[in-house]
Amino acid sequence: MLIQDLPSRLLSWFLWTMSSSRFQRLPRSSWTRPPQVLMFLCVSVSHIPQLGMTLTWPNALASHIHHDNTTIYGSSLHLHDWQMDMMGSMVYVGSLPGYVMAGWLGRQLGRRWSMVVATMPGLLGWMLIALAHNTHMIIVGRFLSGVAMGLATVSVRIYLAEISDTEIRGAAGMIASVMLELGGLATICLSMVLPWYHLAFVVIAILLTFCILIAPCLPESPTYLAINNKDEEAHKVLVNLRGHYIDVDKEIALLKEQNKQVEGRTNWDPLLKPFVLKRILIVTGIFCISNFCGTEVIRANVTRMLQTTGMALNKDISTILVFVLSLCGNLIMVMTIDRLGRRRCLVISLALLVLAYTVLGFTIYLTHQPDHVGDKGVEFSQDAAHSWA
């Protein structure tokens, strides 16, 4: 029995060591329970196919299309540069309606079943990609997988925030990011042995595993149960998650009170309060910096960028190194975010990003000067700039 419990105990100890000092003062039984840890991992599995593999898949297509442009039917598939660009951008176009619908689904169906519904557009999209015999089917499939990505991003993050203790909520959210990076790394590794359409079937298999085997075993969010007057179920879930070191009835009453403060109002009323608007503007600014800094563009096109540079190192190995570094960064953030705080981690990560882009910019500028490479180098530099843009 002790040997069987060893993995859960190790995971619990790992989360305890990275928690804040306030969390360390809680009774030992509060942080040695495996249910929360196991649920963090199980819920975050959906981020492997729906975010990690979805965002990284264009690299697999770019790697294969140059030496084997056949489809699953053996027919040829010809893609122009703008069509390759669409493979990455259509996911983000599709994610917009996904983000909008995710909140409504979470309220109507509950957090757990909204995560299941989020996989449906993804299953259809990846089936279109796997069975595609022309570019249009792939583009439509990428749009649908983007809808699934938007739905999954919101529903999974909400679920993780509502089932986790406050003291490890930051680490719980970062576990989803770690799974995202694992999905990207798995995509590049699998693309070395599987063609792009077989890779789509792998994504479908993971999505079905989550829907059939994992999601039905997860409890509903205690917050959703409490605000829908399912107190008995909410009490049972909270006891399993939190243990007996907290007043469960008090937490349920607090959730109900918070819900009553906005009950009877339109959906926009709580957002119009000055202190809420201020926080929304701050968060919007942070997200603008995060999403317009270009890291997601690099994620989707890193293989094409490396092919353009003509590096001596194998492009697949180089791409794997990029994702390994990103994974290491997320693991470091998991271990430090609850200890250092969100703001410090944000400042540190942005400072490192500025440093990295400064080095990248100077490298491109110095290595692609027209005086050194001639007319051919000018053309190469323009193509490279277009890819990075």
C-alpha beads as a LAMMPS data file, in Angstrom:
LAMMPS data file: protein, C-alpha beads

389 atoms
388 bonds

1 atom types
1 bond types

-500.0 500.0 xlo xhi
-500.0 500.0 ylo yhi
-500.0 500.0 zlo zhi

Masses

1 110.0

Atoms # bond

1 1 1 0.000 0.000 0.000
2 1 1 2.813 2.382 0.801
3 1 1 4.460 1.663 -2.544
4 1 1 1.195 2.313 -4.400
5 1 1 0.769 5.660 -2.644
6 1 1 4.367 6.733 -3.339
7 1 1 3.681 8.649 -6.613
8 1 1 0.823 10.609 -5.050
9 1 1 2.891 11.381 -1.951
10 1 1 5.813 12.570 -4.078
11 1 1 3.534 14.861 -6.103
12 1 1 1.978 16.235 -2.924
13 1 1 5.423 16.855 -1.419
14 1 1 6.497 18.614 -4.640
15 1 1 3.584 21.061 -4.472
16 1 1 4.184 21.613 -0.752
17 1 1 7.823 22.579 -1.245
18 1 1 6.902 25.307 -3.752
19 1 1 4.045 26.757 -1.711
20 1 1 4.105 29.981 0.299
21 1 1 5.020 30.253 3.964
22 1 1 1.374 30.813 4.884
23 1 1 0.513 27.506 3.240
24 1 1 3.314 25.736 5.108
25 1 1 1.772 26.728 8.431
26 1 1 -1.371 24.702 7.682
27 1 1 -1.795 21.268 9.254
28 1 1 0.173 18.554 7.547
29 1 1 -2.986 16.711 6.436
30 1 1 -3.972 19.718 4.307
31 1 1 -1.164 19.360 1.814
32 1 1 -0.480 15.635 1.799
33 1 1 -3.797 14.668 0.180
34 1 1 -3.464 13.466 -3.434
35 1 1 -6.986 14.300 -4.771
36 1 1 -6.210 17.898 -5.716
37 1 1 -2.857 17.018 -7.258
38 1 1 -4.279 14.162 -9.296
39 1 1 -7.155 16.340 -10.499
40 1 1 -4.742 19.097 -11.551
41 1 1 -2.919 16.593 -13.726
42 1 1 -6.049 14.911 -15.108
43 1 1 -7.786 18.163 -16.017
44 1 1 -4.624 19.583 -17.574
45 1 1 -4.323 16.563 -19.881
46 1 1 -6.813 18.306 -22.175
47 1 1 -4.252 21.062 -22.742
48 1 1 -1.891 18.569 -24.409
49 1 1 -3.999 18.109 -27.571
50 1 1 -6.212 21.208 -27.481
51 1 1 -3.469 23.769 -26.971
52 1 1 0.004 22.247 -27.120
53 1 1 -0.467 20.002 -30.155
54 1 1 -2.901 22.378 -31.877
55 1 1 -0.524 25.347 -31.743
56 1 1 2.561 23.329 -32.687
57 1 1 1.117 21.152 -35.463
58 1 1 2.046 23.601 -38.302
59 1 1 5.685 22.771 -37.563
60 1 1 4.998 19.101 -38.309
61 1 1 3.281 20.031 -41.572
62 1 1 6.148 22.329 -42.577
63 1 1 8.701 19.643 -41.789
64 1 1 6.980 17.010 -43.964
65 1 1 5.636 19.074 -46.835
66 1 1 9.099 19.768 -48.310
67 1 1 10.095 16.124 -48.780
68 1 1 6.721 14.340 -48.818
69 1 1 3.658 16.354 -49.814
70 1 1 1.252 13.422 -50.067
71 1 1 -2.034 13.099 -48.187
72 1 1 -3.467 9.986 -46.535
73 1 1 -4.896 9.057 -49.950
74 1 1 -1.514 9.327 -51.684
75 1 1 -2.491 12.469 -53.624
76 1 1 -0.232 15.507 -53.741
77 1 1 -0.820 18.550 -51.566
78 1 1 0.699 21.863 -52.651
79 1 1 0.774 24.764 -50.201
80 1 1 1.813 28.341 -50.925
81 1 1 3.525 30.462 -48.299
82 1 1 0.315 32.346 -47.486
83 1 1 -1.491 29.039 -46.982
84 1 1 1.194 27.906 -44.553
85 1 1 0.683 31.178 -42.710
86 1 1 -3.044 30.408 -42.541
87 1 1 -2.324 27.133 -40.748
88 1 1 -1.214 29.104 -37.729
89 1 1 -3.517 32.112 -37.944
90 1 1 -6.819 30.242 -38.455
91 1 1 -6.469 28.703 -34.997
92 1 1 -6.514 32.152 -33.424
93 1 1 -9.428 33.260 -35.606
94 1 1 -11.388 30.239 -34.418
95 1 1 -10.433 30.793 -30.790
96 1 1 -12.308 34.125 -30.662
97 1 1 -15.845 32.641 -30.759
98 1 1 -14.569 29.868 -28.506
99 1 1 -13.566 32.350 -25.813
100 1 1 -16.943 34.100 -26.056
101 1 1 -18.986 30.888 -25.786
102 1 1 -16.915 29.332 -22.998
103 1 1 -18.339 31.481 -20.188
104 1 1 -21.933 30.802 -21.220
105 1 1 -21.305 27.050 -21.476
106 1 1 -19.692 27.024 -18.038
107 1 1 -22.784 28.611 -16.506
108 1 1 -25.298 26.435 -18.345
109 1 1 -23.645 23.009 -18.315
110 1 1 -21.245 23.275 -15.400
111 1 1 -17.459 23.362 -15.487
112 1 1 -16.923 19.632 -16.018
113 1 1 -19.276 19.119 -18.950
114 1 1 -18.213 22.369 -20.588
115 1 1 -14.720 20.842 -20.811
116 1 1 -16.226 17.821 -22.570
117 1 1 -18.220 19.986 -24.991
118 1 1 -15.018 21.923 -25.723
119 1 1 -13.512 18.816 -27.300
120 1 1 -16.314 18.373 -29.863
121 1 1 -15.203 21.060 -32.357
122 1 1 -11.662 19.787 -31.920
123 1 1 -12.631 16.216 -32.765
124 1 1 -14.408 17.363 -35.920
125 1 1 -11.567 19.697 -36.885
126 1 1 -8.826 17.126 -36.437
127 1 1 -10.866 14.542 -38.346
128 1 1 -11.053 16.972 -41.273
129 1 1 -7.280 17.484 -41.072
130 1 1 -6.527 13.756 -40.894
131 1 1 -8.774 12.967 -43.872
132 1 1 -7.975 16.104 -45.860
133 1 1 -7.377 15.783 -49.580
134 1 1 -7.061 19.526 -50.222
135 1 1 -5.960 22.684 -48.470
136 1 1 -9.481 23.932 -47.782
137 1 1 -10.289 20.974 -45.540
138 1 1 -7.148 21.609 -43.500
139 1 1 -7.950 25.304 -43.083
140 1 1 -11.518 24.555 -41.940
141 1 1 -10.147 21.915 -39.574
142 1 1 -7.699 24.412 -38.118
143 1 1 -10.539 26.895 -37.559
144 1 1 -12.596 24.286 -35.682
145 1 1 -9.601 23.230 -33.605
146 1 1 -9.172 26.910 -32.759
147 1 1 -12.773 27.057 -31.496
148 1 1 -11.992 24.057 -29.288
149 1 1 -8.816 25.764 -28.064
150 1 1 -10.749 28.862 -26.992
151 1 1 -13.387 26.804 -25.201
152 1 1 -10.816 24.612 -23.457
153 1 1 -8.588 27.484 -22.369
154 1 1 -11.372 29.194 -20.426
155 1 1 -13.157 26.120 -19.059
156 1 1 -10.007 24.358 -17.827
157 1 1 -8.546 27.461 -16.174
158 1 1 -11.821 28.192 -14.386
159 1 1 -12.071 24.602 -13.161
160 1 1 -8.491 24.594 -11.880
161 1 1 -9.009 27.886 -10.050
162 1 1 -12.188 26.670 -8.366
163 1 1 -10.938 23.284 -7.141
164 1 1 -7.508 24.396 -5.900
165 1 1 -6.551 25.859 -2.534
166 1 1 -5.684 29.547 -2.634
167 1 1 -2.089 28.919 -1.578
168 1 1 -1.297 26.683 -4.563
169 1 1 -3.641 28.219 -7.127
170 1 1 -0.764 29.734 -9.064
171 1 1 1.052 26.415 -9.297
172 1 1 -2.182 24.686 -10.310
173 1 1 -2.631 27.078 -13.210
174 1 1 0.974 26.625 -14.282
175 1 1 0.530 22.842 -14.436
176 1 1 -1.829 23.460 -17.363
177 1 1 0.912 25.504 -19.040
178 1 1 3.384 22.679 -18.463
179 1 1 0.988 20.282 -20.182
180 1 1 0.730 22.736 -23.066
181 1 1 4.500 22.656 -23.488
182 1 1 4.532 18.866 -23.218
183 1 1 1.963 18.730 -26.002
184 1 1 4.134 20.914 -28.208
185 1 1 7.223 18.837 -27.477
186 1 1 5.324 15.606 -28.146
187 1 1 4.149 16.979 -31.496
188 1 1 7.683 17.678 -32.681
189 1 1 8.989 14.318 -31.459
190 1 1 6.133 12.367 -33.042
191 1 1 6.484 14.292 -36.317
192 1 1 9.941 12.744 -36.708
193 1 1 8.325 9.299 -37.165
194 1 1 4.732 10.068 -38.191
195 1 1 3.358 12.105 -41.126
196 1 1 1.163 15.098 -40.389
197 1 1 -2.140 13.275 -41.020
198 1 1 -1.242 10.379 -38.700
199 1 1 -0.362 12.959 -36.074
200 1 1 -3.935 14.233 -36.351
201 1 1 -5.208 10.761 -35.428
202 1 1 -2.995 10.829 -32.321
203 1 1 -4.644 14.087 -31.256
204 1 1 -8.087 12.548 -31.801
205 1 1 -7.137 9.557 -29.642
206 1 1 -6.023 11.811 -26.770
207 1 1 -9.218 13.888 -26.995
208 1 1 -11.384 10.753 -26.889
209 1 1 -9.401 9.469 -23.903
210 1 1 -10.089 12.691 -22.038
211 1 1 -13.812 12.675 -22.892
212 1 1 -14.469 8.988 -22.169
213 1 1 -12.035 8.048 -19.412
214 1 1 -11.002 11.212 -17.558
215 1 1 -13.785 13.824 -17.594
216 1 1 -16.596 11.536 -16.313
217 1 1 -14.447 10.694 -13.263
218 1 1 -13.917 14.328 -12.280
219 1 1 -16.198 15.988 -9.720
220 1 1 -18.166 19.082 -10.595
221 1 1 -16.747 22.399 -9.440
222 1 1 -17.827 23.161 -5.846
223 1 1 -18.403 26.795 -6.833
224 1 1 -20.862 25.796 -9.546
225 1 1 -22.654 23.411 -7.187
226 1 1 -22.897 25.992 -4.406
227 1 1 -24.340 28.802 -6.544
228 1 1 -26.882 26.333 -7.985
229 1 1 -28.075 25.356 -4.478
230 1 1 -26.602 21.856 -4.572
231 1 1 -25.156 22.240 -1.100
232 1 1 -24.890 18.550 -0.266
233 1 1 -22.862 17.775 -3.391
234 1 1 -20.727 20.890 -2.891
235 1 1 -20.023 19.863 0.724
236 1 1 -18.935 16.387 -0.345
237 1 1 -16.635 17.715 -3.073
238 1 1 -15.060 20.317 -0.784
239 1 1 -14.373 17.751 1.942
240 1 1 -12.629 15.518 -0.604
241 1 1 -10.616 18.431 -1.970
242 1 1 -9.832 20.482 1.119
243 1 1 -10.068 17.912 3.883
244 1 1 -11.370 18.723 7.349
245 1 1 -8.898 21.500 8.153
246 1 1 -11.292 24.194 6.854
247 1 1 -14.891 25.117 7.614
248 1 1 -16.606 23.750 4.501
249 1 1 -20.017 25.181 5.397
250 1 1 -18.479 28.631 5.790
251 1 1 -16.845 28.407 2.354
252 1 1 -20.161 27.380 0.775
253 1 1 -21.913 30.291 2.473
254 1 1 -19.238 32.662 1.192
255 1 1 -19.674 31.404 -2.371
256 1 1 -23.441 31.901 -2.115
257 1 1 -23.003 35.414 -0.725
258 1 1 -20.686 36.382 -3.560
259 1 1 -23.218 35.080 -6.049
260 1 1 -26.086 37.019 -4.415
261 1 1 -24.163 40.266 -4.860
262 1 1 -24.530 39.990 -8.627
263 1 1 -27.810 38.062 -8.727
264 1 1 -30.674 39.862 -10.467
265 1 1 -28.369 42.148 -12.436
266 1 1 -27.505 42.067 -16.088
267 1 1 -24.272 40.350 -17.000
268 1 1 -22.568 43.694 -17.620
269 1 1 -23.467 45.447 -14.363
270 1 1 -20.674 44.001 -12.192
271 1 1 -18.121 44.880 -14.869
272 1 1 -19.007 48.579 -14.826
273 1 1 -17.791 49.233 -11.298
274 1 1 -14.705 51.514 -11.260
275 1 1 -12.442 49.116 -9.347
276 1 1 -13.478 46.266 -11.678
277 1 1 -12.843 48.379 -14.785
278 1 1 -9.396 49.285 -13.455
279 1 1 -8.498 45.622 -13.014
280 1 1 -9.865 44.754 -16.443
281 1 1 -7.707 47.455 -18.042
282 1 1 -4.609 46.202 -16.212
283 1 1 -5.246 42.600 -17.224
284 1 1 -6.025 43.662 -20.798
285 1 1 -2.738 45.536 -20.990
286 1 1 -0.812 42.525 -19.697
287 1 1 -2.505 40.231 -22.198
288 1 1 -1.778 42.665 -25.035
289 1 1 1.910 42.627 -24.155
290 1 1 1.876 38.851 -23.807
291 1 1 0.019 38.094 -27.038
292 1 1 1.590 40.757 -29.244
293 1 1 5.175 39.943 -28.295
294 1 1 5.327 37.246 -30.994
295 1 1 6.013 34.141 -28.926
296 1 1 2.925 32.349 -30.253
297 1 1 3.961 33.131 -33.827
298 1 1 7.341 31.585 -33.114
299 1 1 5.683 28.528 -31.576
300 1 1 3.663 27.865 -34.741
301 1 1 6.459 28.670 -37.215
302 1 1 9.719 27.767 -35.487
303 1 1 10.471 24.946 -37.953
304 1 1 9.969 27.236 -40.964
305 1 1 12.138 29.887 -39.343
306 1 1 14.927 27.397 -38.714
307 1 1 14.667 26.109 -42.286
308 1 1 15.039 29.672 -43.548
309 1 1 18.139 30.358 -41.461
310 1 1 19.970 27.356 -42.923
311 1 1 21.311 26.199 -39.560
312 1 1 23.791 23.351 -39.630
313 1 1 21.982 21.628 -36.763
314 1 1 19.062 19.382 -37.783
315 1 1 15.857 21.429 -37.881
316 1 1 13.877 18.867 -35.883
317 1 1 16.519 18.724 -33.157
318 1 1 16.653 22.532 -33.099
319 1 1 12.877 22.753 -32.776
320 1 1 12.913 20.228 -29.938
321 1 1 15.548 22.306 -28.117
322 1 1 13.329 25.389 -28.416
323 1 1 10.385 23.576 -26.832
324 1 1 12.551 21.957 -24.154
325 1 1 13.719 25.410 -23.068
326 1 1 10.118 26.630 -22.992
327 1 1 9.127 23.598 -20.909
328 1 1 11.976 24.271 -18.461
329 1 1 10.789 27.859 -18.097
330 1 1 7.285 26.685 -17.219
331 1 1 8.606 24.165 -14.691
332 1 1 10.641 26.901 -13.014
333 1 1 7.519 29.064 -12.891
334 1 1 5.546 26.244 -11.254
335 1 1 8.131 26.072 -8.474
336 1 1 8.394 29.817 -7.928
337 1 1 5.089 31.519 -8.729
338 1 1 3.528 30.957 -5.285
339 1 1 6.781 31.782 -3.544
340 1 1 7.767 34.953 -5.425
341 1 1 4.294 36.165 -6.329
342 1 1 2.604 36.757 -9.672
343 1 1 3.872 40.288 -10.230
344 1 1 7.539 39.490 -9.667
345 1 1 7.341 36.455 -11.935
346 1 1 5.682 38.589 -14.611
347 1 1 8.387 41.254 -14.431
348 1 1 11.178 38.657 -14.548
349 1 1 9.649 36.836 -17.529
350 1 1 9.100 40.072 -19.469
351 1 1 12.661 41.194 -18.744
352 1 1 14.025 37.898 -20.074
353 1 1 11.792 38.250 -23.133
354 1 1 13.147 41.736 -23.856
355 1 1 16.701 40.442 -23.520
356 1 1 16.025 37.488 -25.834
357 1 1 14.417 39.641 -28.535
358 1 1 17.250 42.156 -28.309
359 1 1 19.812 39.422 -28.931
360 1 1 17.663 37.980 -31.750
361 1 1 17.262 41.373 -33.400
362 1 1 20.982 42.160 -33.330
363 1 1 21.798 38.674 -34.618
364 1 1 19.467 39.042 -37.594
365 1 1 20.722 42.542 -38.314
366 1 1 24.412 41.597 -38.204
367 1 1 24.186 38.296 -40.086
368 1 1 21.991 39.437 -42.969
369 1 1 23.642 42.650 -44.080
370 1 1 23.496 43.169 -47.901
371 1 1 27.185 44.066 -48.001
372 1 1 28.129 40.635 -46.699
373 1 1 25.791 38.342 -48.599
374 1 1 25.093 40.174 -51.833
375 1 1 21.823 40.237 -53.736
376 1 1 20.912 36.720 -52.698
377 1 1 21.313 37.722 -49.071
378 1 1 18.951 40.660 -49.523
379 1 1 16.260 38.358 -50.860
380 1 1 16.893 35.887 -48.040
381 1 1 16.679 38.628 -45.440
382 1 1 13.336 39.832 -46.793
383 1 1 11.908 36.330 -46.797
384 1 1 13.153 35.735 -43.260
385 1 1 11.689 39.032 -42.067
386 1 1 8.360 38.115 -43.626
387 1 1 8.363 34.761 -41.834
388 1 1 9.222 36.306 -38.455
389 1 1 6.602 39.024 -38.926

Bonds

1 1 1 2
2 1 2 3
3 1 3 4
4 1 4 5
5 1 5 6
6 1 6 7
7 1 7 8
8 1 8 9
9 1 9 10
10 1 10 11
11 1 11 12
12 1 12 13
13 1 13 14
14 1 14 15
15 1 15 16
16 1 16 17
17 1 17 18
18 1 18 19
19 1 19 20
20 1 20 21
21 1 21 22
22 1 22 23
23 1 23 24
24 1 24 25
25 1 25 26
26 1 26 27
27 1 27 28
28 1 28 29
29 1 29 30
30 1 30 31
31 1 31 32
32 1 32 33
33 1 33 34
34 1 34 35
35 1 35 36
36 1 36 37
37 1 37 38
38 1 38 39
39 1 39 40
40 1 40 41
41 1 41 42
42 1 42 43
43 1 43 44
44 1 44 45
45 1 45 46
46 1 46 47
47 1 47 48
48 1 48 49
49 1 49 50
50 1 50 51
51 1 51 52
52 1 52 53
53 1 53 54
54 1 54 55
55 1 55 56
56 1 56 57
57 1 57 58
58 1 58 59
59 1 59 60
60 1 60 61
61 1 61 62
62 1 62 63
63 1 63 64
64 1 64 65
65 1 65 66
66 1 66 67
67 1 67 68
68 1 68 69
69 1 69 70
70 1 70 71
71 1 71 72
72 1 72 73
73 1 73 74
74 1 74 75
75 1 75 76
76 1 76 77
77 1 77 78
78 1 78 79
79 1 79 80
80 1 80 81
81 1 81 82
82 1 82 83
83 1 83 84
84 1 84 85
85 1 85 86
86 1 86 87
87 1 87 88
88 1 88 89
89 1 89 90
90 1 90 91
91 1 91 92
92 1 92 93
93 1 93 94
94 1 94 95
95 1 95 96
96 1 96 97
97 1 97 98
98 1 98 99
99 1 99 100
100 1 100 101
101 1 101 102
102 1 102 103
103 1 103 104
104 1 104 105
105 1 105 106
106 1 106 107
107 1 107 108
108 1 108 109
109 1 109 110
110 1 110 111
111 1 111 112
112 1 112 113
113 1 113 114
114 1 114 115
115 1 115 116
116 1 116 117
117 1 117 118
118 1 118 119
119 1 119 120
120 1 120 121
121 1 121 122
122 1 122 123
123 1 123 124
124 1 124 125
125 1 125 126
126 1 126 127
127 1 127 128
128 1 128 129
129 1 129 130
130 1 130 131
131 1 131 132
132 1 132 133
133 1 133 134
134 1 134 135
135 1 135 136
136 1 136 137
137 1 137 138
138 1 138 139
139 1 139 140
140 1 140 141
141 1 141 142
142 1 142 143
143 1 143 144
144 1 144 145
145 1 145 146
146 1 146 147
147 1 147 148
148 1 148 149
149 1 149 150
150 1 150 151
151 1 151 152
152 1 152 153
153 1 153 154
154 1 154 155
155 1 155 156
156 1 156 157
157 1 157 158
158 1 158 159
159 1 159 160
160 1 160 161
161 1 161 162
162 1 162 163
163 1 163 164
164 1 164 165
165 1 165 166
166 1 166 167
167 1 167 168
168 1 168 169
169 1 169 170
170 1 170 171
171 1 171 172
172 1 172 173
173 1 173 174
174 1 174 175
175 1 175 176
176 1 176 177
177 1 177 178
178 1 178 179
179 1 179 180
180 1 180 181
181 1 181 182
182 1 182 183
183 1 183 184
184 1 184 185
185 1 185 186
186 1 186 187
187 1 187 188
188 1 188 189
189 1 189 190
190 1 190 191
191 1 191 192
192 1 192 193
193 1 193 194
194 1 194 195
195 1 195 196
196 1 196 197
197 1 197 198
198 1 198 199
199 1 199 200
200 1 200 201
201 1 201 202
202 1 202 203
203 1 203 204
204 1 204 205
205 1 205 206
206 1 206 207
207 1 207 208
208 1 208 209
209 1 209 210
210 1 210 211
211 1 211 212
212 1 212 213
213 1 213 214
214 1 214 215
215 1 215 216
216 1 216 217
217 1 217 218
218 1 218 219
219 1 219 220
220 1 220 221
221 1 221 222
222 1 222 223
223 1 223 224
224 1 224 225
225 1 225 226
226 1 226 227
227 1 227 228
228 1 228 229
229 1 229 230
230 1 230 231
231 1 231 232
232 1 232 233
233 1 233 234
234 1 234 235
235 1 235 236
236 1 236 237
237 1 237 238
238 1 238 239
239 1 239 240
240 1 240 241
241 1 241 242
242 1 242 243
243 1 243 244
244 1 244 245
245 1 245 246
246 1 246 247
247 1 247 248
248 1 248 249
249 1 249 250
250 1 250 251
251 1 251 252
252 1 252 253
253 1 253 254
254 1 254 255
255 1 255 256
256 1 256 257
257 1 257 258
258 1 258 259
259 1 259 260
260 1 260 261
261 1 261 262
262 1 262 263
263 1 263 264
264 1 264 265
265 1 265 266
266 1 266 267
267 1 267 268
268 1 268 269
269 1 269 270
270 1 270 271
271 1 271 272
272 1 272 273
273 1 273 274
274 1 274 275
275 1 275 276
276 1 276 277
277 1 277 278
278 1 278 279
279 1 279 280
280 1 280 281
281 1 281 282
282 1 282 283
283 1 283 284
284 1 284 285
285 1 285 286
286 1 286 287
287 1 287 288
288 1 288 289
289 1 289 290
290 1 290 291
291 1 291 292
292 1 292 293
293 1 293 294
294 1 294 295
295 1 295 296
296 1 296 297
297 1 297 298
298 1 298 299
299 1 299 300
300 1 300 301
301 1 301 302
302 1 302 303
303 1 303 304
304 1 304 305
305 1 305 306
306 1 306 307
307 1 307 308
308 1 308 309
309 1 309 310
310 1 310 311
311 1 311 312
312 1 312 313
313 1 313 314
314 1 314 315
315 1 315 316
316 1 316 317
317 1 317 318
318 1 318 319
319 1 319 320
320 1 320 321
321 1 321 322
322 1 322 323
323 1 323 324
324 1 324 325
325 1 325 326
326 1 326 327
327 1 327 328
328 1 328 329
329 1 329 330
330 1 330 331
331 1 331 332
332 1 332 333
333 1 333 334
334 1 334 335
335 1 335 336
336 1 336 337
337 1 337 338
338 1 338 339
339 1 339 340
340 1 340 341
341 1 341 342
342 1 342 343
343 1 343 344
344 1 344 345
345 1 345 346
346 1 346 347
347 1 347 348
348 1 348 349
349 1 349 350
350 1 350 351
351 1 351 352
352 1 352 353
353 1 353 354
354 1 354 355
355 1 355 356
356 1 356 357
357 1 357 358
358 1 358 359
359 1 359 360
360 1 360 361
361 1 361 362
362 1 362 363
363 1 363 364
364 1 364 365
365 1 365 366
366 1 366 367
367 1 367 368
368 1 368 369
369 1 369 370
370 1 370 371
371 1 371 372
372 1 372 373
373 1 373 374
374 1 374 375
375 1 375 376
376 1 376 377
377 1 377 378
378 1 378 379
379 1 379 380
380 1 380 381
381 1 381 382
382 1 382 383
383 1 383 384
384 1 384 385
385 1 385 386
386 1 386 387
387 1 387 388
388 1 388 389
